[in-house]
C-alpha cells in the first residue's frame, strides 16, 4: 500500500478547534510510567468508587505496589503472563497496575467464559497465574489441571469494603447464592496476597514502550480465539489520542468538579480498559465501577449518587436505560460525553438519548487490534451522524480492494487502519498476523466501509462472517465446531440476524442425523460450552444447507432467508 499524504486526510479540516492532528506517544516509556505519574500527581483524589466506597490514587498506588511485590515473590519471570478474570470490582484496576508494575503481561479474561473457553485462553497465553473472583472459581476448577496456571489469587466482592464487605460477601454467597461450590487447593485470598506483599521486597523493572502490556483475546475467523499483542506504546498512544479527542468536552467541566466517568462496560473489554481505566488514570479522573450492567435498576440507583461527565456504553445499554421507568431519577445534566462503541448505535436510540439527557451519543469505532479506538465523531457534535466519524489524531483510515489498492471516495472497500495504536500482531500466530497486517503497518479490519468528502467513514457490511452481539465478536466457526460435536447433529451453520436489543443475535441452522434431536437438547449442549452471548437465540431445523459447488456453506443465503 502506498504512503498517504496530507491531501489524503480530508478529515483534518473538520477537526474541532484545539484537537491536534498528531499526538506524541513517546512522552511515556510505558503504562507504568503513566500510572506512577498519576499516583504522584493526584494522590489525594478518589480514583475509584464502588458500592459507596472510594479509593484514592495513593491507596491504589500502595495496594498495587504490595501486590506487585507478592507476584514477584512467587518467582514469576519478567514477561510472564498473568490472567485477570473478574467483573468491575476495585481489585481489577489494582491487579492490572500490579501486573504491569512487576514487569508481567496482563491477559484479560471474560468472567462468563465456560471451562472450555477458559482452558483455551489460559493455555494459548501460557498464563502462570490468575486473579479470579470466587463467583467463577468453579469454572477454573474444571480446567486448571490442563493449563499452565500455578498460582491462583481468589477475590470476593467485598474484599476491600471493610466491615461492609462481610455483609456483601454474605449476601453474594448465601442469599443470592452466586458462588457455586469449588475446590482450588493452594489458592490464596486477595487480602492475604496483599498482606504478604506488604512484607516482601519489590524490584522495579525497566518496562519500555516495545514491551508487551496486554494480550487482548479476540475471536478468530477459524473459530479459535487469538491474542492481540498490545504493546505499552500502543495503549499509551490510544489513551493520549482519546484524551486529545475528548478535550473540547472536558474543558467544559467546571474546575470545582473532578472529571468522573461511569464504567458500566466490563474492564476485560478493551473499550473500557483504555477509555475508562487508563484514560481516567491519565486525567486524574474518578471512575465509578458498575459490577453488573445487566441489573438496570442497580445501575440507575448507583448513578443517582454521582455527578458524572463521561458515559461510555454500547447501544444495548443506552437503550435498556432509556426504557427503564427510573431513568429520569438520575441527574444527566452534567454529562459531557456519551461515547457509543462496540457495536452500531441505532438512530432511534441516539435520538431518544439526546432528547432525555441533552448530550448526543458520540459514536466511535475500533477493534481489540487497535487498542481499540481508531475513529470517532467529534465530541462537539450536536446531533447523531449515523457514521463512525473520522480518524482520531495520528491515525489514518482508507478503504481498499482485495489487492490492497485504495478505492475511489464513496466506493465501498475494506477499512484499513494505520497508527501507533495498531497491535504488534497476534500472539504466536505469524500466519494469522500476515493475513491482516501489511509490512508498512496497515491493519485490515474485515469491515467494509465508505468515506465521504469530509473524511467521515460509514460501515456498510462485513467482509467476514463475524456476528456482533452487544459489542462482542462471535465467530460462526466456533459455534459450528461446538454444535457439530452434539450427538444427533449431521451438520450446522451459524449466522447473525438483526436483533432490536443486541444489534445482532446468533441463528443456528441444523440438519439432523437423529430425528429425535430436539431444540432443547441443543440449547442444553450449548449452555455448557458457550458463554451466554455466543449461544443461539434462534434454532432452525432444515433437511439440507445451501452450499457452493465445492461444498462450502453459503451463510449469506441463510442470513437472507427470513
CORZIVEN-V754716 format. One record per backbone hydrogen bond with DSSP energy under -0.5 kcal/mol. CO is the residue of the C=O (numbers start at 1). NH is the residue of the N-H. Records with the same first field share a line. If there is no record, write none. Layout:
CO=NH  NH
This chain:
5=8
6=9
9=12
10=13
11=14
12=15
16=19
18=20
21=394
23=25
24=27
25=28
30=34
31=35
32=36
33=37
34=38
35=39
36=40
37=41
38=42
40=43
42=45  57
43=58
45=57
47=287
48=55
49=289
50=53
53=50
55=47  48
56=60
57=61
58=62
59=63
60=64
61=65
62=66
63=67
64=68
65=69
66=70
67=71
68=72
69=73
70=74
71=74  76
72=75
77=80
80=105
81=128  129
82=107
83=131
84=109
85=133
87=89
89=92  93
90=94
91=95
92=96
93=97
94=98
95=99
96=100
97=101
98=102
99=104
100=103
101=205
103=79
105=82
106=108  215
107=84
108=217
110=113
114=118
115=119
116=120
117=121
118=122
119=123
120=124
121=125
122=126  127
128=150  151
129=83
130=132  153
131=85
132=155
133=136
134=137
135=180
136=139  140
137=141
138=142
139=143
140=143  144
143=146
144=147
151=130
152=154  188
153=132
154=190
155=134
156=159
158=161
161=164
162=165  166
163=166  167
164=168
165=169
166=170
167=171
168=172
169=173
170=174  175
171=175  176  177
172=178
178=180
184=187
188=154
189=193
190=194
191=195
192=196
193=197
194=198
195=199
196=199
197=200
202=204
203=205
205=207
206=208
208=211
209=233
211=232
213=106
214=216  230
215=108  217
216=228
218=226
220=223
223=225
226=218  228
227=427
228=216  230
229=231  424  425
230=213  214
231=235
232=236
233=237
234=238
235=239
236=240
237=241
238=242
239=243
240=244
241=245
242=246
243=247
246=249  250
247=251
249=252
250=253
254=257
259=286
260=309  310
261=263  288
262=264  312
263=290
266=269  272
269=273
270=274
271=275
272=276  277
273=278
274=279
276=280
277=281
278=282
279=283
280=284  285
281=284
286=261  288
287=49  289
288=263  290
289=291
292=295
294=296
295=299
296=300
297=301
298=302
299=303
300=304
302=305
303=306
306=308
309=336  337
310=262
311=339
313=341
314=317  318
315=319
316=320
317=321
318=322
319=323
321=324
324=327
326=329
327=330
330=332
332=335
337=311  339
338=340  362
339=313
340=364
346=350
347=351
348=352
349=353
350=354
351=355
352=356
353=357  358
354=358
358=360
360=338
361=363
362=340
363=377
365=374  375
367=370  372
368=371
369=423
372=367
374=392
375=365
376=390
378=381
389=457
390=376
392=395
394=420
396=418
398=400  416
399=407
400=414
401=404
405=401
408=411
413=449
414=400
415=445
416=398
417=443
418=396
419=422
425=229
426=429
429=433
430=434
431=435
432=436
433=436  437
436=438  444
438=441
442=438  444
443=417  445
446=463  464
447=415  449
448=460  461
449=413
450=458
451=410
452=455
456=452
457=388  389
458=450
461=448
467=469  474
468=470  504
469=472
472=469
474=467  476
475=478  479
476=480
477=481
478=482
479=483
480=484
482=485
483=486
486=489
488=490  513  514
491=511
493=509
495=507
497=505
499=503
502=470  504
503=499
505=497
506=537  538
507=495
508=510  540
509=493
510=512  542
511=490  491
513=515
514=517
518=522
519=523
520=524
521=525
522=526
523=527
524=528
525=529
526=529  530
531=534  535
532=535
538=508
540=510
542=512
546=554
548=551
552=548
553=555
554=558
555=559
556=560
557=561
560=562
